[in-house]
Amino acid sequence: MKNWKSPKLHRCSVRQRPPCRKCQDAFAQARSDCTHLLGEFSFLCDIVDGFLPLCNLARGAFTGMTSLE
């Protein structure tokens, strides 16, 4: 018997990722897009990595919100 819950649970878990993880994924995608577009000049995409620590703000905000509940 096929487990009908599995795809729904996966969809929910992807949607419910913490903001910090969503932020990191967005920067990873931006880095990938930048590297793909700039090709030989992809070293210019290193600046994206400099903004990655901003995702820690999302982690702190998320932790603060959950502790208030």
N, C-alpha and C positions, 0 to 999 in steps of 0.2 A: 504494500500500500504506500502510495506516495505521501510524503509529509507536506501537506498544504500550508502549514504555518511557516516553514522555512523561508520562502521568498519574502513573506511579509515581515518576519522578524529581522531579516537582513536589511530590508528597506528602512525599517524603523531605527535600527542601530546606526545606519549610515546617516540618517537624518538627525539623530540625537547626539552626534559627536560633540564633544566639548568645544567651545569657541576657540580655545587655543589650538586645537587640532585642525579646525577649519581654517584658521589663520595660517598655520604652517603649510597646509595643503595649497592655499591660495598663493603663497610665496613660492612654493615648489613649482606650481604651474606657471607662474610668471617667469621664473628662472628658465624653465624649459622652453617656453615660448620665445623668450629673449634670445636664448642660445640658438634656437632654430632659425630665427629671423636674421640675426646678425652674422651667423656663420663664422667667418674668419676673425671677425671683431667681437667674438663672444666674450672676450675678457672684460668688455664693458659691462657685462651682466653681473659682474662681481658685486656691484653696488646693491643689488637686490638682497644679497646675503647680509649686508649691513643693517637692513631693516627687519630682519628676522627676529631679533630680540624684542621687537614691539609686540610679538605674540604673547610674551610673558605677561603683558598688561591684561590681555584677555584671560589668561589663566588666573591672575589675581582677582579680576572682576568676577569671574565665574565662581571661584572659591568663596569669595565674599558673599555672593548671592545665595549660594547653597547653605552657608552657615547661618544666614538670617532666617531661614525657614524652620 
